[in-house]
């Protein structure tokens, strides 16, 4: 899933939620996968990331 993501969106995700931490990336990835399956979107985008951040208790 991350291989198809825009590099700017990966940076955005790291800055706002994952902070270079493997466990945070794992949690974020689980929520992003759920969002993609629920929406039927083919790839990660900012809207999906913001939804996942909300599930993590993070902010945008």
C-alpha positions in Angstrom: 0.0 0.0 0.0 2.8 2.5 0.8 4.7 1.6 -2.4 1.9 3.2 -4.4 1.5 6.3 -2.1 2.7 9.7 -3.1 6.0 10.4 -1.3 4.6 13.7 0.0 1.7 11.8 1.6 4.2 9.4 3.3 6.1 12.4 4.7 2.8 14.0 5.8 1.9 10.7 7.6 5.2 10.5 9.3 5.2 14.2 10.4 1.6 14.0 11.8 1.3 10.5 13.2 4.2 8.0 12.8 7.2 10.2 13.8 9.6 7.6 12.5 8.4 5.0 15.0 7.8 1.5 13.7 5.0 0.8 16.1 3.2 4.0 15.2 3.7 3.2 11.5 2.1 -0.3 12.1 -0.9 1.2 13.9 -1.3 3.9 11.2 -1.0 1.2 8.5 -3.8 -0.9 10.1 -6.1 2.1 10.2 -5.3 3.1 6.6 -6.0 -0.4 5.4 -9.3 -0.3 7.1 -10.1 3.1 5.5 -9.1 1.9 2.0 -11.3 -1.2 2.3 -14.3 0.8 3.5 -14.0 3.5 0.9 -12.8 1.3 -2.0 -10.1 3.8 -2.8 -7.1 2.3 -4.6 -4.4 4.2 -2.8 -3.5 6.3 0.2 -4.4 10.0 0.0 -4.6 12.9 2.5 -8.3 12.3 3.2 -7.7 8.7 4.1 -4.7 9.7 6.2 -6.7 12.3 8.1 -9.4 9.7 8.9 -6.7 7.4 10.2 -5.2 10.1 12.3 -8.5 10.6 13.9 -8.7 6.9 14.8 -5.2 7.2 16.3 -6.2 10.3 18.3 -3.7 12.4 16.3 -4.2 15.7 14.6 -3.7 17.0 11.1 
